[in-house]
């Protein structure tokens, strides 16, 4: 049985966002004592794997989802992954304002996916 294209795209986007969140922010926790050039090299190495998932996700998702839907989906996934990363890896509490930001992302998702009106 084939996986529906939107499900495959979302799954790949989820994986790519985990890699990219660690590439962008992971060095703030685990490489603070290392030189910045080291953090850059490690981050680029991690980002390579992000692109190995992101590019296929966009190719698979485009057509099954509109370009706008694909982008909004990616941003919502980014916020969810970042919230988990912030709470579990960086040990930072999730603020109420961050939850309000997620509600705004929910509104963006609604407008991106609703049926077009004449």
Buried (B, 14 or more C-beta within 10 A) or exposed (E): EEEEBBEBBBBBBBBBBBBBBBBBBBBEEEBEEEEEEEBEEBBEEBBEBBEBBBEBBBEBBBEBBBEEBBBBBBBBBBBBBBBEBBEEBEEEEEEEEBEEEBEEBEEBBEEBEEEEEE
